[in-house]
Amino acid sequence: MQSRFFTLSRYPEGRPERELFQLETQTLPDLAPGDVRIRNHWLSVDPYMRGRMTGLHTYVPPFELGKPMEGGAVGEVIASRDERLKEGDLVGHMGGWRDIAQISSEGVQVLPDFGVAEQAYLGVLGMPGMTAWTGLNRIANCQPGDNVLVSAASGAVGSLAVQLAKAKGCHVVGIAGAANKLAWLESLHIEPVSYRDRNAQELGDAIQLASPKGIDVVFENVGGTCLEAALSQLNEGARIAVCGMIDSYNAKTPVPGPSNLAQLVVRKARMQGFIVADHWQHYPDFLKEVAPQVVAGKLDYKETVKEGLENTPDAFLALFDGGNTGKMLVKLN
């Protein structure tokens, strides 16, 4: 059996070029003890993967040049040498960017059975949903009645963060760009704010109009102008959960920080970055709270789907052009 997979030919500077991603084919060896072979159905592409293309070890190792790339995926077990996993099991794992994954069974998990579409475990019930839940609850200690601001509010993580905060009884403001994304936020009863063609002062003024009583919790996905605007609107004791800084991921030179970090002192605020993997022991708690809401249709989650393994790099690159509403996924034929 053969596997098709993507490799990275070199580490990019700035926005990656499409030709850096090489589609290759390999004949798979026999399974070794403890290995599993999975036919992938869905692949995930996520902004954090850009950090793995620098050649530097951050909180995850970099992609190795010329080696199969990795990422979240769900699929069906087609062969196994681990008694825990049987042929036909639907599983989640990190052997993405390929059609057939032959990997160690360590880290491969049978999908929970909540009666939802399997790709939901790459989105609303997977890492993005868990990230939203973790940032709000474990990092920012979001409480009913808080005024909450979320940047990149129509993305995979942000769109869940705004809805989970709304479900807690919070006043929620969501920052997005395209008109259709702002309209979607408004349909969710989220106060939409556009960042397009606005500097930090103008964006801060728009946030103030949307939340006249200030901001208690910030869920930060973007950084840059969005973070500077958010800092200008903090209430005393505000909490900022820093999930990502997508504004700087493709920067070729260091990006200046916000000019008003002193607001953290003035407002006695707390800003904390987090990595969701460090909190994964709480995934069952997340599922217990969020899965029933998904099953009941109380969470409106969207997916942007590209079809075919060949289009995986295009799906990834589209993340940096605002090309997704909700979770960006690749569906394999």
Beta strands, then each sheet from edge to edge (+ up, - down):
strand 1: 2-8
strand 2: 21-27
strand 3: 35-44
strand 4: 73-80
strand 5: 90-93
strand 6: 100-104
strand 7: 109-110
strand 8: 147-150
strand 9: 171-176
strand 10: 191-194
strand 11: 215-220
strand 12: 234-242
strand 13: 270-273
strand 14: 303-307
strand 15: 327-331
sheet 1: 1+ 2-
sheet 2: 6+ 3- 4+ 5- 7+
sheet 3: 6+ 3- 15+ 14+
sheet 4: 10+ 9+ 8+ 11+ 12+ 13+
end
